[in-house]
Amino acid sequence: MGLKRDELGFMRSNGFGRIRRDELEQLLDINSSESVYRSGVDNGVRTGQVVVDVEVAVKPGDTFSAGPRVVKGAGHGFTGGGRVIKGAGCAAQSAALPPALRREFDGLRRAGFGGVDAPKASPEGWRLRLRGLTLPGGVRTDALIVLPKTYPLAAPIGFYLAEGAEAAQLDRSHLYQRSYHGAPALAGEGWQWYCGVADNWRPGHHTLVSYLCVTLAFFADAAVR
């Protein structure tokens, strides 16, 4: 097994093997407010999990990253740093990408996240559309990440899922037609807001790869609270 460290800090596997969680924590510089996340393709579906076992099985293409711990809000009355929300379509606007955002967008491709459109300028800052994201249960849908103008110094604003995503095996108590906590209201464009909190955003250490790994784990684990 070989784990290659990317310039953005995540680790990607090119073989089969096993590794201890504490080794991953050391390699990824995990602190007490973070978790280790794994993203990989299982039975043709890209999945994400929080790494909790003492030892982890690894296969080619698995990506491991440091990410903020996820807390599911009770209803929508939550507070926190990085939010996990869903997005909508936006009109394409011409603007040069900041170097830090370009670097992270390129990193998404290296981490195995295909189907991601280039970030588009928006009133909030930037929007990234993900096409054909596979949700628990096998439902494929589009999604959108909304980033503030100051990203990556500030955490992503939100994550949205296209209408119809409720057919997946999601915790639908966290899927809304409206949005909260300053996230733009995009229901009129056919998108539902998915709420959650990824606390303690660490600029430069947490990236778009981290954010997507956290989001996939959030969708997959109804026990996360």
C-alpha positions as CSV (number, residue, x, y, z in Angstrom):
1,M,0.0,0.0,0.0
2,G,1.2,3.5,-0.8
3,L,-0.3,6.7,0.6
4,K,0.7,9.8,-1.3
5,R,0.4,13.2,0.4
6,D,-1.0,15.9,-1.8
7,E,0.1,19.5,-1.7
8,L,-3.2,20.4,-0.1
9,G,-2.5,18.0,2.7
10,F,-4.9,15.1,2.0
11,M,-3.6,11.5,1.5
12,R,-4.5,9.3,-1.5
13,S,-4.0,5.6,-1.8
14,N,-2.6,3.8,-4.8
15,G,-2.8,0.2,-3.4
16,F,-4.4,-2.2,-0.9
17,G,-3.4,-2.4,2.7
18,R,-4.2,-1.4,6.2
19,I,-3.2,1.5,8.4
20,R,-3.9,2.5,12.0
21,R,-6.1,5.5,12.7
22,D,-3.5,7.0,15.0
23,E,-1.0,6.9,12.1
24,L,-3.5,8.7,9.8
25,E,-4.1,11.3,12.6
26,Q,-0.4,12.0,12.8
27,L,0.0,12.2,9.0
28,L,-2.9,14.6,8.7
29,D,-2.0,16.7,11.7
30,I,-5.4,16.1,13.4
31,N,-6.2,18.1,16.4
32,S,-8.8,17.6,19.2
33,S,-11.5,19.5,17.2
34,E,-11.2,17.4,14.0
35,S,-11.9,14.0,12.6
36,V,-10.2,11.8,10.0
37,Y,-12.5,11.4,6.9
38,R,-12.3,8.7,4.2
39,S,-13.8,9.1,0.8
40,G,-13.8,6.3,-1.8
41,V,-15.8,4.5,-4.4
42,D,-17.7,1.5,-3.0
43,N,-19.9,-0.6,-5.3
44,G,-19.8,2.2,-7.9
45,V,-20.9,4.9,-5.4
46,R,-18.6,7.6,-4.0
47,T,-19.0,7.4,-0.2
48,G,-17.6,9.2,2.8
49,Q,-17.1,8.1,6.4
50,V,-15.6,9.3,9.6
51,V,-12.7,7.0,10.4
52,V,-13.5,5.5,13.8
53,D,-11.9,2.0,13.8
54,V,-8.5,1.5,15.3
55,E,-7.3,0.0,12.0
56,V,-8.5,0.9,8.5
57,A,-8.7,-1.1,5.3
58,V,-7.4,0.9,2.4
59,K,-7.9,0.4,-1.3
60,P,-6.7,2.2,-4.5
61,G,-8.4,5.7,-4.8
62,D,-9.3,6.1,-1.2
63,T,-8.7,9.7,0.0
64,F,-8.1,10.6,3.6
65,S,-8.4,14.1,4.9
66,A,-8.6,16.2,8.1
67,G,-12.0,17.8,8.5
68,P,-14.0,19.7,11.2
69,R,-16.3,17.6,13.3
70,V,-19.9,17.5,12.1
71,V,-22.8,18.4,14.3
72,K,-26.4,18.0,13.0
73,G,-28.5,20.8,14.2
74,A,-31.8,20.3,16.1
75,G,-34.1,21.7,13.4
76,H,-32.3,24.8,12.3
77,G,-31.3,26.3,15.6
78,F,-27.6,25.7,15.4
79,T,-24.5,27.8,15.5
80,G,-21.0,27.0,14.3
81,G,-18.3,27.5,11.7
82,G,-18.4,25.6,8.4
83,R,-21.9,24.7,7.4
84,V,-23.0,21.8,5.3
85,I,-25.7,23.1,2.9
86,K,-27.1,22.6,-0.6
87,G,-27.0,24.8,-3.6
88,A,-28.6,25.8,-6.7
89,G,-27.8,26.9,-10.2
90,C,-26.4,30.3,-10.9
91,A,-25.8,32.5,-13.9
92,A,-22.2,32.2,-15.1
93,Q,-20.2,35.3,-14.5
94,S,-16.7,36.1,-15.8
95,A,-14.1,36.5,-13.1
96,A,-10.6,35.3,-12.5
97,L,-10.3,32.7,-9.7
98,P,-8.2,33.7,-6.7
99,P,-5.1,31.5,-6.7
100,A,-6.0,29.8,-3.5
101,L,-9.4,28.8,-4.9
102,R,-7.9,27.6,-8.2
103,R,-5.5,25.5,-6.2
104,E,-8.3,23.8,-4.3
105,F,-10.5,23.3,-7.3
106,D,-7.6,21.5,-9.1
107,G,-7.1,19.5,-5.9
108,L,-10.7,18.2,-6.1
109,R,-9.8,16.5,-9.4
110,R,-6.7,14.9,-8.0
111,A,-8.8,13.6,-5.1
112,G,-11.1,11.8,-7.4
113,F,-14.1,14.2,-7.3
114,G,-15.1,14.4,-11.0
115,G,-18.1,16.2,-12.3
116,V,-17.3,19.5,-10.5
117,D,-17.8,22.6,-12.6
118,A,-15.3,25.5,-12.3
119,P,-16.3,28.0,-9.6
120,K,-18.5,30.8,-10.8
121,A,-18.6,34.3,-9.3
122,S,-21.8,35.0,-7.4
123,P,-23.2,37.8,-5.1
124,E,-22.0,35.7,-2.1
125,G,-18.6,35.0,-3.6
126,W,-18.3,31.8,-5.5
127,R,-20.5,28.8,-6.4
128,L,-19.3,25.3,-7.4
129,R,-21.8,23.0,-9.0
130,L,-21.4,19.2,-8.6
131,R,-23.0,17.1,-11.3
132,G,-24.2,13.6,-10.7
133,L,-23.4,13.4,-7.0
134,T,-24.5,9.9,-5.7
135,L,-26.4,10.0,-2.5
136,P,-27.1,7.1,0.0
137,G,-29.6,4.8,-1.7
138,G,-28.1,5.3,-5.2
139,V,-30.0,8.5,-6.1
140,R,-27.9,10.8,-8.3
141,T,-28.4,14.5,-8.1
142,D,-26.7,17.8,-8.6
143,A,-25.4,19.9,-5.7
144,L,-23.9,23.3,-5.1
145,I,-21.3,24.6,-2.7
146,V,-21.6,28.3,-1.9
147,L,-18.3,30.0,-0.8
148,P,-17.9,33.5,0.7
149,K,-15.7,36.1,-1.0
150,T,-13.1,35.6,1.7
151,Y,-12.8,31.9,1.1
152,P,-10.6,30.0,2.2
153,L,-10.1,32.3,5.2
154,A,-13.8,31.8,6.0
155,A,-15.7,28.5,5.8
156,P,-18.0,27.6,3.0
157,I,-21.4,29.2,3.4
158,G,-23.6,26.3,2.4
159,F,-24.4,23.1,0.6
160,Y,-27.6,22.5,-1.4
161,L,-29.2,19.6,-3.2
162,A,-31.5,19.6,-6.2
163,E,-35.2,19.0,-5.6
164,G,-36.0,15.3,-5.8
165,A,-33.0,14.4,-3.6
166,E,-35.4,13.5,-0.8
167,A,-35.8,10.2,-2.6
168,A,-32.4,9.2,-1.3
169,Q,-31.9,7.6,2.1
170,L,-31.1,10.9,3.7
171,D,-31.9,12.2,7.1
172,R,-34.7,14.4,5.7
173,S,-35.2,16.3,9.0
174,H,-32.2,18.4,7.9
175,L,-33.5,19.1,4.3
176,Y,-35.2,22.4,3.9
177,Q,-37.0,24.4,1.2
178,R,-35.7,27.6,2.9
179,S,-32.2,28.4,4.2
180,Y,-30.9,29.8,7.5
181,H,-27.8,31.4,9.0
182,G,-27.1,33.7,6.1
183,A,-27.1,31.1,3.4
184,P,-28.8,32.4,0.2
185,A,-32.4,31.3,-0.4
186,L,-32.4,29.2,-3.6
187,A,-35.6,27.2,-3.5
188,G,-37.0,29.3,-6.3
189,E,-34.2,27.9,-8.5
190,G,-35.1,24.3,-7.6
191,W,-32.7,23.6,-4.7
192,Q,-33.1,22.5,-1.1
193,W,-30.8,23.5,1.7
194,Y,-29.2,20.8,3.7
195,C,-28.3,21.9,7.2
196,G,-25.4,20.9,9.4
197,V,-22.4,22.4,11.1
198,A,-18.7,21.6,10.5
199,D,-17.2,23.4,13.4
200,N,-13.7,25.0,13.8
201,W,-12.7,25.7,10.2
202,R,-8.9,25.9,9.8
203,P,-8.0,27.9,6.7
204,G,-5.3,26.2,4.6
205,H,-5.7,23.0,6.6
206,H,-9.3,22.4,5.7
207,T,-10.0,22.6,2.0
208,L,-12.8,21.8,-0.5
209,V,-11.6,18.2,-0.4
210,S,-12.1,18.2,3.3
211,Y,-15.5,19.8,2.9
212,L,-16.8,17.3,0.4
213,C,-15.5,14.4,2.5
214,V,-17.3,15.8,5.6
215,T,-20.5,16.3,3.6
216,L,-20.5,12.7,2.2
217,A,-19.9,11.4,5.7
218,F,-22.7,13.7,7.0
219,F,-25.2,12.2,4.4
220,A,-24.2,8.6,5.1
221,D,-24.3,8.6,8.9
222,A,-27.8,9.3,10.4
223,A,-26.2,8.8,13.8
224,V,-24.1,11.9,13.6
225,R,-25.4,14.6,16.0
